[in-house]
Every structure is written in structure tokens, then in C-alpha cells.
Amino acid sequence: SSIVLGFAGGLLEPSPELAAMARARGLLALGALALSACVLLHSGGIVAKVPAPAQVSTSEKAAAGIALLVITVIQTVMMLLPGLTVALGISALYSRRDRLSAKMRGGLAVLLVLGVIAVVFGSSVVAGGRAMEQQQPRTGGAAERGAVLEQPHSGEEVLMTDGSFRRLADPSRADGTLDEDWRQKLAHELVTAIAKGTEQVVVMFTRQGCPWCDKQLPVFQDAIRRRAATAGAAAATAATAFVGGGGGPAGMLGAPLRVFVLDAEEFPSLVRQFGVDGFPTSLIFGRPRVTPLLGRGYLDEESFDAACHEAAMAEPEPEEGAPPSNKRKGRRGLFR
């Protein structure tokens, strides 16, 4: 900056009248520069980008405020220093424009044009940066609240109104939002559906990269559509009959079908509990207190319908204190 000012001031020795005019114009230039700097500070968000002090003690707030002030001053000086140097140099040259040569006047015009280009380009860059910041997802607050950012592989296959399927890791939230305890919520929804007995529940254990798992899922989805199409008023009647597990097997066959997909990496304890050693592995539930059928490997439509029928027709285990039933359980040749 001293080189620029020295070069500009040493061109010619100014007269007293020119010196007074130069000082007046310099003050006007500095005032305009200060006003524009205040506008840039407010619109550019320099102060807003510095983290605000948290809810802490008064002394810590004071220290944070001082640090904020120092950072703001440093950023302000760094932003204004190049522009201030150029503005003073141009002001000194402009005050002596009548005594400048043609080449110096051309150089002054070039400096003015470059200054305008720099201002326009800088404004466009700032505007583009703001647009990118607005487009970026603000996940910081969600992460602080414990929200899960990555969509899990497990969940319930839910039939939407348009006929498509959506896997909800938390079936109680139709918007798909999740918390860190989504596993507990999914397990609670699964256990509740089994205990109610108003729907037939199927659990499919899968793992990533399993081609037969990807092939199995459409079979279950088609079964969900068929059950949804045939349930209708019969589903309401069946739901009333099933409360407390008092319904018969025929009602279970017409009940809605709910399919829960559990990824092996997300539910390793259940994989060990049920002895799952291959994928896909399916659990088909019937009425409450009925031991689920275990299907290993891929099930086509016919095999799956037969398994659902067998699970629905199975007799529930007697309640505690009740005499054992003399009825024999049906064969489970499809499952081992």
C-alpha cells in the first residue's frame, strides 16, 4: 500500500488549492468506503458466521464476546485493506487528473474498470455461495437431537395408496423420520402385531448383497397386495374376532399381511436367537401362541401361500394352567 500511495503522491507537487480539493475528495471517498463496508458486513454475514456463545456463565460469555469482537475486527481489516489501498491510490490519481499525461489517464481508467469488475464479480461469488449454503441440507440440528441420517435396510414393507411399497424402519411415522431408538420401535411394532392377532405377520431376515433376498421380496409384496384387495369388510370382522386371540384360523387367512424385513447387520441378536444361518430366512406367524414356521431359502408364491395357510390353521399353545389339547399339530414338511 505504501508503494501505491508513494507512487500516486509523487507524480506532481500539488498546489494548496489542489491539496485542499484532494483532502475533501479523499474524505468523501473514505466516507463512501466506510458506508459500503458497513453494508457489506451486514449483508455478507461475517459476524453471523462466527459461532455465538452458548448458554454459559457470565465470565465465559464475556470472554466469548471479546473473542468474537477480535475475530470480527481482524476479518474486517482483512476485507477492507486491499480495497482501501486501491481507493486511496485512485483518489490521489483522480485529484491530479488535470495534470496527468494521456498514458496516466488511460491507466486510471483501466484501474476504475478493473475495480468495477472486481465489485461485480465479488458480489456474484457471494450470492452463489449463499445459494449453495441454502441448498445444503441442514443436518446439524437433527444430529444434535439424535436423528438418524442414514436410512437403514430394515423396516416394514408398507403398501402406499398408489400401489408402490415403502419400507418404514419406524412404522409409527409415515414421513420416514427416524430416531436413534428406531430398532426398539420397530421391534415393539413387530411384537405388538404378533400379540394382537389381527394380522398375519411375516419376518424376513436378509443381508446386503443377497440376490435371493432381492428375489424373495416381490413374492411377499404381491401377497400383501392380494390380502389388501380381499380383506375389505372381512378384515374388520376378523379384527373383532381376533381380539384376545379368540378368532378361528379361517379369519387369519383373510387378515391383512404385514411383512417385516430385518437386516442381519442391524439385528444380529435376533439372527443368533432364531439360529439363522442362511438368507433369506422367513418366519411366518399365525394366531397368538402359535409357534411360527421357519422357512429357509427362497419361497415361491405357491410355497409361501401354503406356509401362510399352515401357520393360520395351526392351533395355539394352551394358556398357562389350561389342560393340554389332544389335537395333533399339522405337518410342517416345508420347513425344518
C-alpha positions in Angstrom: 0.0 0.0 0.0 2.9 2.4 0.8 4.3 1.8 -2.7 1.0 2.7 -4.3 0.4 5.8 -2.2 4.0 6.9 -2.7 3.7 6.5 -6.5 0.4 8.3 -6.6 1.6 11.2 -4.3 4.9 11.7 -6.0 3.6 12.3 -9.5 3.4 16.0 -9.1 3.8 18.6 -6.3 0.2 19.8 -5.6 -0.7 23.4 -5.1 -2.6 24.5 -1.9 -5.9 24.6 -3.8 -5.4 21.2 -5.3 -4.3 19.8 -1.9 -7.5 21.1 -0.3 -9.6 19.6 -3.0 -7.7 16.3 -2.7 -8.3 16.2 1.0 -12.0 16.9 0.6 -12.3 14.2 -2.1 -10.3 11.8 0.0 -12.6 12.3 2.9 -15.6 11.7 0.7 -14.0 8.5 -0.7 -13.2 7.3 2.8 -16.8 8.0 3.9 -18.3 6.2 1.0 -15.9 3.3 1.6 -16.8 3.1 5.3 -20.5 3.1 4.4 -20.1 0.4 1.8 -18.1 -1.6 4.3 -20.8 -1.5 6.9 -23.3 -2.7 4.2 -21.0 -5.5 3.2 -20.5 -6.6 6.8 -24.2 -6.7 7.4 -25.2 -8.4 4.1 -22.1 -10.7 3.9 -22.8 -12.3 7.2 -19.2 -12.1 8.5 -20.3 -11.6 12.1 -23.1 -14.2 11.7 -20.6 -16.9 10.6 -18.8 -16.7 13.9 -20.4 -19.2 16.4 -22.5 -17.4 19.0 -21.6 -18.1 22.7 -23.6 -20.9 24.3 -25.7 -20.6 27.4 -22.8 -20.5 29.9 -21.7 -18.3 32.8 -21.3 -14.6 32.6 -17.5 -14.7 32.6 -17.5 -17.2 29.7 -20.0 -15.1 27.8 -17.7 -12.1 28.3 -14.7 -14.0 27.1 -16.6 -15.3 24.1 -17.8 -11.8 23.3 -14.3 -10.4 23.3 -13.1 -13.2 21.1 -16.0 -12.5 18.7 -15.1 -8.8 18.6 -11.4 -9.6 17.9 -12.3 -12.0 15.1 -14.7 -9.5 13.6 -12.1 -6.7 13.6 -9.5 -9.0 12.0 -11.9 -10.1 9.4 -13.0 -6.6 8.7 -9.4 -5.3 8.3 -8.5 -8.2 6.0 -11.5 -7.5 3.8 -11.1 -3.7 3.7 -7.3 -3.3 3.5 -7.0 -4.2 -0.3 -9.9 -2.0 -1.2 -8.8 0.8 1.0 -5.3 0.8 -0.6 -6.7 0.9 -4.1 -9.3 3.5 -3.2 -6.7 5.9 -1.8 -4.4 5.4 -4.8 -7.2 6.0 -7.2 -8.3 9.1 -5.2 -4.8 10.5 -5.3 -4.6 10.0 -9.0 -8.1 11.4 -9.7 -7.3 14.6 -7.8 -4.4 15.2 -10.2 -6.2 14.1 -13.3 -5.8 17.6 -15.0 -2.0 17.4 -14.7 -1.7 13.7 -15.8 -0.4 12.6 -19.1 -2.6 10.7 -21.6 -1.0 7.4 -20.6 -1.6 8.0 -16.9 -5.2 8.9 -17.6 -5.6 5.7 -19.5 -4.1 3.8 -16.6 -6.5 5.5 -14.3 -9.5 4.4 -16.5 -8.2 0.9 -16.6 -8.0 0.8 -12.8 -11.6 2.1 -12.5 -12.8 -0.6 -14.9 -11.0 -3.3 -13.0 -12.4 -2.0 -9.8 -16.0 -2.2 -11.1 -15.3 -5.7 -12.5 -14.0 -6.8 -9.1 -17.0 -5.5 -7.3 -19.5 -7.2 -9.7 -17.6 -10.5 -9.7 -17.3 -10.5 -5.9 -21.0 -9.8 -5.5 -21.8 -12.7 -7.8 -19.5 -15.0 -5.9 -21.0 -14.1 -2.6 -24.5 -14.6 -3.9 -23.6 -18.0 -5.3 -22.0 -19.0 -2.0 -25.2 -18.1 -0.2 -27.3 -20.1 -2.7 -25.1 -23.2 -2.1 -25.4 -22.8 1.7 -29.2 -22.6 1.4 -29.3 -25.7 -0.8 -27.2 -27.8 1.5 -29.2 -29.9 4.0 -29.1 -28.6 7.5 -28.5 -31.8 9.4 -26.6 -30.3 12.3 -29.6 -29.7 14.4 -31.1 -33.1 13.6 -27.8 -34.8 14.5 -27.7 -33.0 17.9 -31.2 -34.3 18.6 -30.1 -37.9 17.8 -31.8 -38.3 14.5 -30.5 -41.0 12.2 -29.2 -39.6 8.9 -28.6 -42.8 7.0 -31.7 -44.8 6.0 -31.5 -48.3 7.5 -32.1 -51.5 5.5 -34.7 -52.9 8.0 -38.3 -52.0 8.2 -41.9 -52.9 7.4 -43.0 -53.1 3.8 -45.9 -50.7 3.7 -48.3 -50.6 0.7 -48.9 -47.0 -0.3 -52.1 -45.6 -1.9 -50.5 -45.5 -5.4 -49.7 -49.2 -5.2 -46.0 -48.8 -4.5 -44.2 -50.0 -1.4 -42.2 -48.0 1.1 -40.0 -49.6 3.8 -40.5 -47.8 7.1 -38.0 -48.5 9.8 -40.4 -46.8 12.3 -43.9 -47.8 11.1 -45.5 -45.3 13.6 -44.0 -42.4 11.5 -45.4 -42.3 8.0 -43.0 -39.5 7.0 -40.0 -41.8 7.3 -38.2 -39.8 10.0 -36.1 -41.8 12.5 -34.5 -41.5 15.9 -31.6 -43.5 17.3 -34.0 -45.9 19.0 -35.7 -46.9 15.8 -34.7 -50.6 16.4 -36.6 -50.6 19.6 -39.6 -49.0 18.0 -39.6 -51.5 15.1 -39.2 -54.5 17.4 -42.1 -53.1 19.6 -44.3 -52.7 16.5 -43.5 -56.3 15.4 -44.2 -57.8 18.8 -47.4 -55.8 19.1 -48.7 -57.0 15.7 -47.9 -60.7 16.7 -49.7 -60.4 20.0 -52.8 -58.7 18.7 -53.5 -61.4 16.2 -55.5 -59.2 13.9 -52.9 -59.5 11.0 -50.7 -62.3 9.8 -47.1 -61.3 10.4 -44.1 -62.4 8.3 -40.5 -61.7 9.3 -37.8 -62.0 6.6 -34.1 -62.0 7.6 -31.9 -60.6 4.9 -28.4 -59.4 4.4 -26.8 -56.9 1.9 -25.6 -58.4 -1.4 -28.0 -61.4 -1.2 -29.6 -61.9 -4.7 -32.2 -64.4 -3.4 -33.3 -61.9 -0.8 -34.0 -59.4 -3.6 -35.9 -62.1 -5.5 -37.9 -63.0 -2.4 -39.2 -59.6 -1.6 -41.5 -59.2 -4.7 -43.2 -62.5 -3.7 -44.1 -61.1 -0.3 -45.2 -57.8 -1.8 -47.6 -59.5 -4.2 -49.0 -61.4 -1.3 -49.6 -58.1 0.6 -51.5 -56.7 -2.4 -53.7 -59.8 -2.7 -54.5 -59.7 1.0 -55.2 -56.0 0.9 -57.6 -56.5 -2.1 -59.5 -59.3 -0.5 -59.6 -58.0 3.1 -62.2 -55.2 2.9 -65.1 -55.6 5.3 -63.9 -59.1 6.2 -60.8 -57.6 7.7 -62.9 -55.5 10.1 -64.9 -58.6 11.1 -61.7 -60.6 11.5 -60.1 -57.9 13.6 -63.1 -58.0 16.0 -62.9 -61.8 16.2 -59.2 -61.9 16.8 -59.0 -59.6 19.8 -57.6 -61.7 22.6 -56.7 -64.5 20.2 -60.2 -65.9 20.1 -60.6 -65.9 16.4 -60.5 -69.0 14.2 -58.0 -70.0 11.5 -60.3 -69.0 8.6 -60.3 -65.4 9.8 -56.5 -65.3 9.9 -56.3 -66.4 6.3 -58.3 -63.3 5.3 -56.5 -60.9 7.6 -54.0 -58.3 6.2 -50.4 -59.4 5.8 -47.6 -57.5 7.4 -44.0 -58.2 6.3 -41.1 -57.0 8.4 -37.6 -57.1 6.8 -34.8 -57.4 9.3 -31.2 -56.9 8.1 -28.7 -59.3 9.7 -26.2 -56.5 10.5 -28.8 -54.3 12.1 -30.4 -57.1 14.2 -27.6 -59.6 14.9 -29.1 -60.7 18.3 -32.3 -61.9 16.6 -30.3 -63.7 13.9 -28.5 -65.6 16.7 -31.7 -66.2 18.7 -33.5 -67.8 15.8 -30.4 -69.7 14.5 -30.4 -68.0 11.1 -27.5 -69.4 9.1 -28.7 -68.6 5.6 -30.5 -65.9 3.7 -33.3 -65.3 3.1 -34.9 -66.9 6.2 -38.6 -66.3 6.9 -40.7 -66.6 10.0 -44.5 -67.0 9.3 -46.7 -66.3 12.3 -50.3 -67.4 12.8 -52.6 -66.7 15.7 -51.2 -65.7 19.1 -49.4 -68.5 21.0 -48.8 -70.4 17.7 -45.1 -71.4 17.1 -44.0 -69.6 13.9 -43.0 -71.6 10.9 -39.3 -71.2 9.8 -38.7 -71.1 6.1 -35.1 -71.4 4.9 -34.2 -70.1 1.5 -36.3 -68.8 -1.3 -40.1 -69.4 -1.3 -42.1 -69.0 -4.5 -45.7 -67.8 -4.5 -47.2 -71.3 -4.1 -44.8 -72.3 -1.3 -45.4 -69.1 0.6 -49.2 -69.3 0.3 -49.0 -72.9 1.6 -46.9 -71.8 4.5 -49.2 -68.9 5.4 -52.2 -71.3 5.3 -50.4 -73.8 7.5 -49.5 -71.2 10.0 -53.0 -69.8 10.1 -54.5 -73.3 10.6 -52.2 -74.2 13.4 -53.7 -74.5 16.9 -52.4 -72.1 19.5 -50.5 -73.4 22.5 -52.7 -73.8 25.6 -52.5 -70.9 28.1 -50.8 -71.4 31.4 -53.0 -73.5 33.7 -55.2 -74.8 30.9 -55.4 -78.6 30.2 -53.3 -79.7 27.2 -55.1 -80.1 23.9 -55.4 -83.5 22.4 -55.4 -82.2 18.8 -52.4 -83.1 16.8 -50.4 -80.3 15.1 -50.3 -80.2 11.4 -47.2 -81.3 9.5 -44.6 -78.8 8.6 -42.9 -80.5 5.7 -41.9 -77.3 4.0 -39.8 -76.3 7.0 -37.1 -77.9 9.0 
